[in-house]
Amino acid sequence: MSTVLAVLYVVAVNVLIFTEAVSDGRARSRPAVCTLPPQMPSRAIHYGYEVYYFDTREQICKCFRSTKGSKALGGNAFHGHKACKNRCGGSTFRVCPRRGGKR
């Protein structure tokens, strides 16, 4: 009986080690809020608040401009790239389009 338990224990440990090695450590420790996209405007605008969000496909923090602040947009909207990076772990970020622009 003890031999069977020892074999089951070894198999369980090997499965645990294998699943830890396969899974992405950063994605596992990332909060669930990072996967919720914010409400983005239907078309790009060149005025308003800079809002940063974590793009789950590219694993970076991106930026867009909105007439609403980051708290009103919900999801993983942040007021700055540092907040996005610290919360969701984006290694780099993309800058926002410049204010104004040609019409």
Biopython code that builds the backbone (N, CA, C, O; Angstrom):
import numpy as np
from Bio.PDB.StructureBuilder import StructureBuilder

atoms = [
    (1, "MET", "N", (0.822, -1.203, 0.000)),
    (1, "MET", "CA", (0.000, 0.000, 0.000)),
    (1, "MET", "C", (0.863, 1.262, 0.000)),
    (1, "MET", "O", (0.554, 2.235, -0.688)),
    (2, "SER", "N", (1.938, 1.235, 0.773)),
    (2, "SER", "CA", (2.797, 2.414, 0.836)),
    (2, "SER", "C", (3.520, 2.647, -0.484)),
    (2, "SER", "O", (3.835, 3.789, -0.819)),
    (3, "THR", "N", (3.786, 1.592, -1.231)),
    (3, "THR", "CA", (4.437, 1.724, -2.537)),
    (3, "THR", "C", (3.509, 2.438, -3.512)),
    (3, "THR", "O", (3.959, 3.274, -4.296)),
    (4, "VAL", "N", (2.230, 2.120, -3.472)),
    (4, "VAL", "CA", (1.254, 2.766, -4.342)),
    (4, "VAL", "C", (1.141, 4.250, -3.996)),
    (4, "VAL", "O", (1.088, 5.098, -4.887)),
    (5, "LEU", "N", (1.105, 4.557, -2.713)),
    (5, "LEU", "CA", (1.036, 5.970, -2.292)),
    (5, "LEU", "C", (2.290, 6.733, -2.710)),
    (5, "LEU", "O", (2.200, 7.892, -3.116)),
    (6, "ALA", "N", (3.451, 6.100, -2.617)),
    (6, "ALA", "CA", (4.694, 6.747, -3.018)),
    (6, "ALA", "C", (4.698, 7.038, -4.519)),
    (6, "ALA", "O", (5.137, 8.108, -4.941)),
    (7, "VAL", "N", (4.217, 6.105, -5.317)),
    (7, "VAL", "CA", (4.157, 6.291, -6.770)),
    (7, "VAL", "C", (3.177, 7.409, -7.106)),
    (7, "VAL", "O", (3.476, 8.260, -7.944)),
    (8, "LEU", "N", (2.014, 7.417, -6.463)),
    (8, "LEU", "CA", (1.036, 8.491, -6.698)),
    (8, "LEU", "C", (1.597, 9.852, -6.301)),
    (8, "LEU", "O", (1.355, 10.849, -6.981)),
    (9, "TYR", "N", (2.338, 9.894, -5.210)),
    (9, "TYR", "CA", (2.950, 11.146, -4.765)),
    (9, "TYR", "C", (3.969, 11.644, -5.793)),
    (9, "TYR", "O", (3.988, 12.832, -6.111)),
    (10, "VAL", "N", (4.801, 10.768, -6.305)),
    (10, "VAL", "CA", (5.807, 11.148, -7.297)),
    (10, "VAL", "C", (5.131, 11.641, -8.580)),
    (10, "VAL", "O", (5.565, 12.635, -9.162)),
    (11, "VAL", "N", (4.094, 10.966, -9.017)),
    (11, "VAL", "CA", (3.375, 11.386, -10.216)),
    (11, "VAL", "C", (2.736, 12.757, -10.005)),
    (11, "VAL", "O", (2.792, 13.612, -10.888)),
    (12, "ALA", "N", (2.131, 12.967, -8.840)),
    (12, "ALA", "CA", (1.497, 14.262, -8.550)),
    (12, "ALA", "C", (2.525, 15.386, -8.528)),
    (12, "ALA", "O", (2.258, 16.474, -9.038)),
    (13, "VAL", "N", (3.681, 15.144, -7.952)),
    (13, "VAL", "CA", (4.731, 16.174, -7.913)),
    (13, "VAL", "C", (5.224, 16.475, -9.324)),
    (13, "VAL", "O", (5.439, 17.640, -9.661)),
    (14, "ASN", "N", (5.406, 15.458, -10.148)),
    (14, "ASN", "CA", (5.862, 15.683, -11.523)),
    (14, "ASN", "C", (4.840, 16.474, -12.330)),
    (14, "ASN", "O", (5.217, 17.349, -13.109)),
    (15, "VAL", "N", (3.568, 16.185, -12.159)),
    (15, "VAL", "CA", (2.522, 16.934, -12.857)),
    (15, "VAL", "C", (2.527, 18.384, -12.396)),
    (15, "VAL", "O", (2.386, 19.291, -13.217)),
    (16, "LEU", "N", (2.686, 18.617, -11.111)),
    (16, "LEU", "CA", (2.722, 19.986, -10.589)),
    (16, "LEU", "C", (3.918, 20.756, -11.137)),
    (16, "LEU", "O", (3.785, 21.918, -11.519)),
    (17, "ILE", "N", (5.067, 20.127, -11.177)),
    (17, "ILE", "CA", (6.268, 20.788, -11.711)),
    (17, "ILE", "C", (6.093, 21.096, -13.196)),
    (17, "ILE", "O", (6.476, 22.174, -13.652)),
    (18, "PHE", "N", (5.523, 20.166, -13.951)),
    (18, "PHE", "CA", (5.326, 20.378, -15.375)),
    (18, "PHE", "C", (4.359, 21.531, -15.638)),
    (18, "PHE", "O", (4.624, 22.358, -16.510)),
    (19, "THR", "N", (3.248, 21.607, -14.907)),
    (19, "THR", "CA", (2.283, 22.683, -15.135)),
    (19, "THR", "C", (2.844, 24.026, -14.721)),
    (19, "THR", "O", (2.505, 25.039, -15.333)),
    (20, "GLU", "N", (3.687, 24.074, -13.709)),
    (20, "GLU", "CA", (4.325, 25.336, -13.317)),
    (20, "GLU", "C", (5.296, 25.802, -14.390)),
    (20, "GLU", "O", (5.394, 26.999, -14.664)),
    (21, "ALA", "N", (6.016, 24.863, -15.001)),
    (21, "ALA", "CA", (6.993, 25.235, -16.021)),
    (21, "ALA", "C", (6.313, 25.712, -17.297)),
    (21, "ALA", "O", (6.844, 26.581, -17.990)),
    (22, "VAL", "N", (5.154, 25.161, -17.617)),
    (22, "VAL", "CA", (4.466, 25.511, -18.862)),
    (22, "VAL", "C", (3.759, 26.853, -18.744)),
    (22, "VAL", "O", (3.773, 27.635, -19.694)),
    (23, "SER", "N", (3.143, 27.137, -17.609)),
    (23, "SER", "CA", (2.357, 28.360, -17.474)),
    (23, "SER", "C", (3.251, 29.590, -17.381)),
    (23, "SER", "O", (4.387, 29.514, -16.914)),
    (24, "ASP", "N", (2.727, 30.711, -17.828)),
    (24, "ASP", "CA", (3.455, 31.975, -17.780)),
    (24, "ASP", "C", (3.331, 32.557, -16.382)),
    (24, "ASP", "O", (2.221, 32.807, -15.912)),
    (25, "GLY", "N", (4.434, 32.772, -15.726)),
    (25, "GLY", "CA", (4.417, 33.268, -14.355)),
    (25, "GLY", "C", (3.835, 34.662, -14.227)),
    (25, "GLY", "O", (3.125, 34.950, -13.263)),
    (26, "ARG", "N", (4.127, 35.543, -15.196)),
    (26, "ARG", "CA", (3.595, 36.906, -15.125)),
    (26, "ARG", "C", (2.091, 36.935, -15.333)),
    (26, "ARG", "O", (1.393, 37.698, -14.665)),
    (27, "ALA", "N", (1.581, 36.126, -16.242)),
    (27, "ALA", "CA", (0.143, 36.112, -16.497)),
    (27, "ALA", "C", (-0.614, 35.533, -15.305)),
    (27, "ALA", "O", (-1.741, 35.945, -15.032)),
    (28, "ARG", "N", (-0.016, 34.598, -14.605)),
    (28, "ARG", "CA", (-0.683, 33.995, -13.462)),
    (28, "ARG", "C", (-0.794, 34.982, -12.311)),
    (28, "ARG", "O", (-1.808, 35.002, -11.612)),
    (29, "SER", "N", (0.226, 35.796, -12.104)),
    (29, "SER", "CA", (0.206, 36.737, -10.992)),
    (29, "SER", "C", (-0.493, 38.052, -11.347)),
    (29, "SER", "O", (-0.667, 38.909, -10.480)),
    (30, "ARG", "N", (-0.893, 38.220, -12.599)),
    (30, "ARG", "CA", (-1.540, 39.444, -13.041)),
    (30, "ARG", "C", (-2.981, 39.490, -12.517)),
    (30, "ARG", "O", (-3.686, 38.483, -12.595)),
    (31, "PRO", "N", (-3.440, 40.645, -11.979)),
    (31, "PRO", "CA", (-4.821, 40.740, -11.489)),
    (31, "PRO", "C", (-5.841, 40.561, -12.613)),
    (31, "PRO", "O", (-5.554, 40.818, -13.783)),
    (32, "ALA", "N", (-7.032, 40.116, -12.231)),
    (32, "ALA", "CA", (-8.083, 39.862, -13.223)),
    (32, "ALA", "C", (-8.524, 41.138, -13.922)),
    (32, "ALA", "O", (-9.005, 41.079, -15.054)),
    (33, "VAL", "N", (-8.372, 42.295, -13.274)),
    (33, "VAL", "CA", (-8.805, 43.551, -13.892)),
    (33, "VAL", "C", (-8.007, 43.851, -15.163)),
    (33, "VAL", "O", (-8.482, 44.590, -16.025)),
    (34, "CYS", "N", (-6.826, 43.299, -15.289)),
    (34, "CYS", "CA", (-5.991, 43.567, -16.465)),
    (34, "CYS", "C", (-6.549, 42.958, -17.737)),
    (34, "CYS", "O", (-6.152, 43.368, -18.828)),
    (35, "THR", "N", (-7.446, 42.003, -17.638)),
    (35, "THR", "CA", (-8.014, 41.376, -18.828)),
    (35, "THR", "C", (-9.304, 42.051, -19.284)),
    (35, "THR", "O", (-9.823, 41.713, -20.347)),
    (36, "LEU", "N", (-9.831, 42.990, -18.514)),
    (36, "LEU", "CA", (-11.073, 43.686, -18.882)),
    (36, "LEU", "C", (-10.745, 44.930, -19.693)),
    (36, "LEU", "O", (-10.133, 45.853, -19.156)),
    (37, "PRO", "N", (-11.125, 44.992, -20.959)),
    (37, "PRO", "CA", (-10.808, 46.183, -21.763)),
    (37, "PRO", "C", (-11.673, 47.374, -21.339)),
    (37, "PRO", "O", (-12.832, 47.188, -20.968)),
    (38, "PRO", "N", (-11.128, 48.592, -21.388)),
    (38, "PRO", "CA", (-11.926, 49.770, -21.063)),
    (38, "PRO", "C", (-12.851, 50.144, -22.222)),
    (38, "PRO", "O", (-12.725, 49.613, -23.325)),
    (39, "GLN", "N", (-13.773, 51.057, -21.959)),
    (39, "GLN", "CA", (-14.662, 51.559, -23.012)),
    (39, "GLN", "C", (-13.895, 52.586, -23.837)),
    (39, "GLN", "O", (-13.634, 53.698, -23.376)),
    (40, "MET", "N", (-13.542, 52.208, -25.044)),
    (40, "MET", "CA", (-12.786, 53.111, -25.913)),
    (40, "MET", "C", (-13.749, 53.887, -26.801)),
    (40, "MET", "O", (-14.840, 53.406, -27.107)),
    (41, "PRO", "N", (-13.346, 55.089, -27.218)),
    (41, "PRO", "CA", (-14.207, 55.828, -28.145)),
    (41, "PRO", "C", (-14.300, 55.107, -29.485)),
    (41, "PRO", "O", (-13.384, 54.381, -29.871)),
    (42, "SER", "N", (-15.402, 55.307, -30.186)),
    (42, "SER", "CA", (-15.605, 54.605, -31.451)),
    (42, "SER", "C", (-14.622, 55.048, -32.529)),
    (42, "SER", "O", (-14.294, 54.276, -33.430)),
    (43, "ARG", "N", (-14.156, 56.276, -32.438)),
    (43, "ARG", "CA", (-13.139, 56.749, -33.382)),
    (43, "ARG", "C", (-12.058, 57.476, -32.598)),
    (43, "ARG", "O", (-12.314, 57.991, -31.509)),
    (44, "ALA", "N", (-10.864, 57.518, -33.143)),
    (44, "ALA", "CA", (-9.739, 58.142, -32.453)),
    (44, "ALA", "C", (-9.945, 59.644, -32.356)),
    (44, "ALA", "O", (-10.348, 60.283, -33.327)),
    (45, "ILE", "N", (-9.670, 60.204, -31.195)),
    (45, "ILE", "CA", (-9.755, 61.653, -31.004)),
    (45, "ILE", "C", (-8.392, 62.160, -30.566)),
    (45, "ILE", "O", (-7.583, 61.398, -30.036)),
    (46, "HIS", "N", (-8.138, 63.434, -30.785)),
    (46, "HIS", "CA", (-6.834, 64.027, -30.489)),
    (46, "HIS", "C", (-6.929, 65.062, -29.382)),
    (46, "HIS", "O", (-6.118, 65.986, -29.322)),
    (47, "TYR", "N", (-7.914, 64.914, -28.505)),
    (47, "TYR", "CA", (-8.054, 65.819, -27.368)),
    (47, "TYR", "C", (-8.586, 65.014, -26.200)),
    (47, "TYR", "O", (-9.026, 63.878, -26.375)),
    (48, "GLY", "N", (-8.550, 65.583, -25.034)),
    (48, "GLY", "CA", (-9.088, 64.909, -23.862)),
    (48, "GLY", "C", (-8.007, 64.278, -23.000)),
    (48, "GLY", "O", (-6.826, 64.606, -23.108)),
    (49, "TYR", "N", (-8.442, 63.365, -22.144)),
    (49, "TYR", "CA", (-7.549, 62.716, -21.186)),
    (49, "TYR", "C", (-6.730, 61.618, -21.853)),
    (49, "TYR", "O", (-7.209, 60.935, -22.759)),
    (50, "GLU", "N", (-5.493, 61.455, -21.397)),
    (50, "GLU", "CA", (-4.683, 60.316, -21.799)),
    (50, "GLU", "C", (-5.107, 59.144, -20.926)),
    (50, "GLU", "O", (-5.098, 59.249, -19.699)),
    (51, "VAL", "N", (-5.472, 58.046, -21.537)),
    (51, "VAL", "CA", (-5.886, 56.855, -20.807)),
    (51, "VAL", "C", (-5.016, 55.689, -21.271)),
    (51, "VAL", "O", (-4.926, 55.402, -22.465)),
    (52, "TYR", "N", (-4.381, 55.027, -20.317)),
    (52, "TYR", "CA", (-3.546, 53.867, -20.615)),
    (52, "TYR", "C", (-4.304, 52.603, -20.250)),
    (52, "TYR", "O", (-5.062, 52.581, -19.280)),
    (53, "TYR", "N", (-4.094, 51.552, -21.031)),
    (53, "TYR", "CA", (-4.715, 50.258, -20.752)),
    (53, "TYR", "C", (-3.744, 49.155, -21.132)),
    (53, "TYR", "O", (-2.826, 49.370, -21.924)),
    (54, "PHE", "N", (-3.948, 47.969, -20.562)),
    (54, "PHE", "CA", (-3.072, 46.835, -20.830)),
    (54, "PHE", "C", (-3.651, 46.001, -21.962)),
    (54, "PHE", "O", (-4.765, 45.487, -21.857)),
    (55, "ASP", "N", (-2.891, 45.869, -23.048)),
    (55, "ASP", "CA", (-3.310, 45.056, -24.188)),
    (55, "ASP", "C", (-2.846, 43.624, -23.940)),
    (55, "ASP", "O", (-1.647, 43.352, -23.873)),
    (56, "THR", "N", (-3.813, 42.706, -23.802)),
    (56, "THR", "CA", (-3.469, 41.329, -23.462)),
    (56, "THR", "C", (-2.796, 40.591, -24.610)),
    (56, "THR", "O", (-2.037, 39.653, -24.364)),
    (57, "ARG", "N", (-3.044, 40.978, -25.842)),
    (57, "ARG", "CA", (-2.411, 40.289, -26.977)),
    (57, "ARG", "C", (-0.928, 40.628, -27.076)),
    (57, "ARG", "O", (-0.088, 39.739, -27.213)),
    (58, "GLU", "N", (-0.612, 41.924, -27.005)),
    (58, "GLU", "CA", (0.778, 42.344, -27.156)),
    (58, "GLU", "C", (1.527, 42.408, -25.832)),
    (58, "GLU", "O", (2.744, 42.588, -25.824)),
    (59, "GLN", "N", (0.822, 42.262, -24.712)),
    (59, "GLN", "CA", (1.408, 42.278, -23.367)),
    (59, "GLN", "C", (2.138, 43.586, -23.066)),
    (59, "GLN", "O", (3.181, 43.587, -22.412)),
    (60, "ILE", "N", (1.575, 44.712, -23.555)),
    (60, "ILE", "CA", (2.145, 46.021, -23.265)),
    (60, "ILE", "C", (1.025, 46.985, -22.901)),
    (60, "ILE", "O", (-0.150, 46.714, -23.146)),
    (61, "CYS", "N", (1.404, 48.107, -22.314)),
    (61, "CYS", "CA", (0.451, 49.162, -22.005)),
    (61, "CYS", "C", (0.332, 50.081, -23.213)),
    (61, "CYS", "O", (1.339, 50.541, -23.753)),
    (62, "LYS", "N", (-0.888, 50.343, -23.631)),
    (62, "LYS", "CA", (-1.143, 51.227, -24.762)),
    (62, "LYS", "C", (-1.916, 52.443, -24.280)),
    (62, "LYS", "O", (-2.393, 52.482, -23.145)),
    (63, "CYS", "N", (-2.034, 53.431, -25.149)),
    (63, "CYS", "CA", (-2.666, 54.676, -24.777)),
    (63, "CYS", "C", (-3.671, 55.120, -25.838)),
    (63, "CYS", "O", (-3.492, 54.873, -27.031)),
    (64, "PHE", "N", (-4.732, 55.781, -25.373)),
    (64, "PHE", "CA", (-5.667, 56.447, -26.271)),
    (64, "PHE", "C", (-6.196, 57.677, -25.554)),
    (64, "PHE", "O", (-6.043, 57.811, -24.340)),
    (65, "ARG", "N", (-6.807, 58.558, -26.292)),
    (65, "ARG", "CA", (-7.384, 59.767, -25.696)),
    (65, "ARG", "C", (-8.890, 59.594, -25.594)),
    (65, "ARG", "O", (-9.524, 58.992, -26.461)),
    (66, "SER", "N", (-9.451, 60.133, -24.515)),
    (66, "SER", "CA", (-10.876, 60.000, -24.271)),
    (66, "SER", "C", (-11.412, 61.278, -23.637)),
    (66, "SER", "O", (-10.677, 62.016, -22.981)),
    (67, "THR", "N", (-12.696, 61.526, -23.838)),
    (67, "THR", "CA", (-13.322, 62.686, -23.205)),
    (67, "THR", "C", (-13.655, 62.402, -21.746)),
    (67, "THR", "O", (-13.956, 63.322, -20.985)),
    (68, "LYS", "N", (-13.602, 61.124, -21.350)),
    (68, "LYS", "CA", (-13.845, 60.728, -19.964)),
    (68, "LYS", "C", (-12.529, 60.346, -19.306)),
    (68, "LYS", "O", (-11.586, 59.930, -19.979)),
    (69, "GLY", "N", (-12.473, 60.488, -18.000)),
    (69, "GLY", "CA", (-11.289, 60.090, -17.253)),
    (69, "GLY", "C", (-11.186, 58.581, -17.136)),
    (69, "GLY", "O", (-12.122, 57.858, -17.479)),
    (70, "SER", "N", (-10.052, 58.108, -16.653)),
    (70, "SER", "CA", (-9.814, 56.666, -16.583)),
    (70, "SER", "C", (-10.760, 55.958, -15.615)),
    (70, "SER", "O", (-11.145, 54.814, -15.855)),
    (71, "LYS", "N", (-11.139, 56.627, -14.524)),
    (71, "LYS", "CA", (-12.047, 55.983, -13.562)),
    (71, "LYS", "C", (-13.441, 55.793, -14.149)),
    (71, "LYS", "O", (-14.111, 54.809, -13.836)),
    (72, "ALA", "N", (-13.885, 56.710, -14.987)),
    (72, "ALA", "CA", (-15.223, 56.607, -15.576)),
    (72, "ALA", "C", (-15.290, 55.534, -16.660)),
    (72, "ALA", "O", (-16.378, 55.049, -16.970)),
    (73, "LEU", "N", (-14.156, 55.155, -17.243)),
    (73, "LEU", "CA", (-14.151, 54.178, -18.333)),
    (73, "LEU", "C", (-14.219, 52.746, -17.843)),
    (73, "LEU", "O", (-14.671, 51.867, -18.578)),
    (74, "GLY", "N", (-13.785, 52.490, -16.631)),
    (74, "GLY", "CA", (-13.827, 51.140, -16.088)),
    (74, "GLY", "C", (-12.799, 50.235, -16.730)),
    (74, "GLY", "O", (-11.942, 50.694, -17.485)),
    (75, "GLY", "N", (-12.883, 48.953, -16.433)),
    (75, "GLY", "CA", (-11.933, 47.989, -16.987)),
    (75, "GLY", "C", (-10.526, 48.238, -16.493)),
    (75, "GLY", "O", (-10.323, 48.588, -15.331)),
    (76, "ASN", "N", (-9.564, 48.061, -17.361)),
    (76, "ASN", "CA", (-8.169, 48.262, -16.976)),
    (76, "ASN", "C", (-7.641, 49.606, -17.454)),
    (76, "ASN", "O", (-6.511, 49.698, -17.934)),
    (77, "ALA", "N", (-8.447, 50.638, -17.325)),
    (77, "ALA", "CA", (-8.023, 51.988, -17.706)),
    (77, "ALA", "C", (-7.231, 52.616, -16.565)),
    (77, "ALA", "O", (-7.657, 52.579, -15.411)),
    (78, "PHE", "N", (-6.077, 53.192, -16.893)),
    (78, "PHE", "CA", (-5.211, 53.808, -15.896)),
    (78, "PHE", "C", (-4.891, 55.234, -16.303)),
    (78, "PHE", "O", (-4.928, 55.576, -17.485)),
    (79, "HIS", "N", (-4.576, 56.067, -15.316)),
    (79, "HIS", "CA", (-4.299, 57.482, -15.578)),
    (79, "HIS", "C", (-2.902, 57.720, -16.132)),
    (79, "HIS", "O", (-2.645, 58.781, -16.700)),
    (80, "GLY", "N", (-2.000, 56.769, -15.985)),
    (80, "GLY", "CA", (-0.643, 56.934, -16.481)),
    (80, "GLY", "C", (0.004, 55.595, -16.785)),
    (80, "GLY", "O", (-0.493, 54.546, -16.375)),
    (81, "HIS", "N", (1.117, 55.636, -17.508)),
    (81, "HIS", "CA", (1.767, 54.389, -17.897)),
    (81, "HIS", "C", (2.408, 53.681, -16.717)),
    (81, "HIS", "O", (2.521, 52.455, -16.716)),
    (82, "LYS", "N", (2.830, 54.442, -15.709)),
    (82, "LYS", "CA", (3.429, 53.800, -14.537)),
    (82, "LYS", "C", (2.403, 52.972, -13.775)),
    (82, "LYS", "O", (2.713, 51.877, -13.306)),
    (83, "ALA", "N", (1.186, 53.489, -13.649)),
    (83, "ALA", "CA", (0.134, 52.738, -12.963)),
    (83, "ALA", "C", (-0.207, 51.465, -13.730)),
    (83, "ALA", "O", (-0.427, 50.413, -13.130)),
    (84, "CYS", "N", (-0.250, 51.562, -15.042)),
    (84, "CYS", "CA", (-0.524, 50.381, -15.881)),
    (84, "CYS", "C", (0.594, 49.354, -15.736)),
    (84, "CYS", "O", (0.335, 48.161, -15.579)),
    (85, "LYS", "N", (1.823, 49.818, -15.788)),
    (85, "LYS", "CA", (2.970, 48.926, -15.691)),
    (85, "LYS", "C", (3.032, 48.255, -14.323)),
    (85, "LYS", "O", (3.280, 47.053, -14.234)),
    (86, "ASN", "N", (2.808, 49.020, -13.258)),
    (86, "ASN", "CA", (2.895, 48.455, -11.923)),
    (86, "ASN", "C", (1.763, 47.474, -11.633)),
    (86, "ASN", "O", (1.974, 46.470, -10.953)),
    (87, "ARG", "N", (0.577, 47.753, -12.138)),
    (87, "ARG", "CA", (-0.575, 46.894, -11.854)),
    (87, "ARG", "C", (-0.609, 45.642, -12.734)),
    (87, "ARG", "O", (-0.873, 44.544, -12.244)),
    (88, "CYS", "N", (-0.342, 45.806, -14.032)),
    (88, "CYS", "CA", (-0.508, 44.690, -14.973)),
    (88, "CYS", "C", (0.798, 44.123, -15.503)),
    (88, "CYS", "O", (0.788, 43.082, -16.159)),
    (89, "GLY", "N", (1.908, 44.771, -15.237)),
    (89, "GLY", "CA", (3.189, 44.214, -15.632)),
    (89, "GLY", "C", (3.576, 44.430, -17.069)),
    (89, "GLY", "O", (4.358, 43.645, -17.605)),
    (90, "GLY", "N", (3.074, 45.445, -17.715)),
    (90, "GLY", "CA", (3.497, 45.732, -19.082)),
    (90, "GLY", "C", (4.931, 46.219, -19.094)),
    (90, "GLY", "O", (5.259, 47.181, -18.398)),
    (91, "SER", "N", (5.788, 45.583, -19.861)),
    (91, "SER", "CA", (7.203, 45.936, -19.841)),
    (91, "SER", "C", (7.467, 47.260, -20.543)),
    (91, "SER", "O", (8.360, 48.004, -20.136)),
    (92, "THR", "N", (6.710, 47.567, -21.587)),
    (92, "THR", "CA", (6.877, 48.819, -22.319)),
    (92, "THR", "C", (5.502, 49.459, -22.488)),
    (92, "THR", "O", (4.486, 48.902, -22.074)),
    (93, "PHE", "N", (5.494, 50.625, -23.097)),
    (93, "PHE", "CA", (4.217, 51.286, -23.360)),
    (93, "PHE", "C", (4.319, 52.057, -24.658)),
    (93, "PHE", "O", (5.415, 52.354, -25.133)),
    (94, "ARG", "N", (3.175, 52.377, -25.225)),
    (94, "ARG", "CA", (3.110, 53.204, -26.428)),
    (94, "ARG", "C", (2.609, 54.575, -26.033)),
    (94, "ARG", "O", (1.708, 54.702, -25.203)),
    (95, "VAL", "N", (3.188, 55.594, -26.623)),
    (95, "VAL", "CA", (2.798, 56.955, -26.288)),
    (95, "VAL", "C", (1.464, 57.300, -26.938)),
    (95, "VAL", "O", (1.058, 56.702, -27.935)),
    (96, "CYS", "N", (0.804, 58.274, -26.348)),
    (96, "CYS", "CA", (-0.484, 58.734, -26.875)),
    (96, "CYS", "C", (-0.271, 59.629, -28.094)),
    (96, "CYS", "O", (0.794, 60.226, -28.252)),
    (97, "PRO", "N", (-1.288, 59.719, -28.953)),
    (97, "PRO", "CA", (-1.196, 60.699, -30.040)),
    (97, "PRO", "C", (-1.127, 62.108, -29.463)),
    (97, "PRO", "O", (-1.645, 62.369, -28.377)),
    (98, "ARG", "N", (-0.495, 62.998, -30.183)),
    (98, "ARG", "CA", (-0.348, 64.370, -29.682)),
    (98, "ARG", "C", (-1.687, 65.064, -29.605)),
    (98, "ARG", "O", (-2.621, 64.727, -30.333)),
    (99, "ARG", "N", (-1.772, 66.032, -28.719)),
    (99, "ARG", "CA", (-2.998, 66.829, -28.614)),
    (99, "ARG", "C", (-3.145, 67.695, -29.849)),
    (99, "ARG", "O", (-2.162, 68.070, -30.487)),
    (100, "GLY", "N", (-4.379, 68.002, -30.170)),
    (100, "GLY", "CA", (-4.632, 68.828, -31.342)),
    (100, "GLY", "C", (-4.559, 67.989, -32.592)),
    (100, "GLY", "O", (-5.189, 66.935, -32.677)),
    (101, "GLY", "N", (-3.823, 68.430, -33.526)),
    (101, "GLY", "CA", (-3.705, 67.689, -34.785)),
    (101, "GLY", "C", (-4.420, 68.413, -35.909)),
    (101, "GLY", "O", (-5.199, 69.337, -35.676)),
    (102, "LYS", "N", (-4.148, 67.986, -37.117)),
    (102, "LYS", "CA", (-4.768, 68.626, -38.282)),
    (102, "LYS", "C", (-6.176, 68.115, -38.476)),
    (102, "LYS", "O", (-6.467, 66.946, -38.224)),
    (103, "ARG", "N", (-7.035, 68.984, -38.919)),
    (103, "ARG", "CA", (-8.427, 68.594, -39.178)),
    (103, "ARG", "C", (-8.678, 68.541, -40.643)),
    (103, "ARG", "O", (-9.791, 68.231, -41.068)),
]
sb = StructureBuilder()
sb.init_structure("model")
sb.init_model(0)
sb.init_chain("A")
sb.init_seg("    ")
for serial, (resi, resn, name, xyz) in enumerate(atoms, 1):
    if name == "N":
        sb.init_residue(resn, " ", resi, " ")
    sb.init_atom(name, np.array(xyz, "f"), 0.0, 1.0, " ", f" {name:<3s}", serial, name[0])
structure = sb.get_structure()
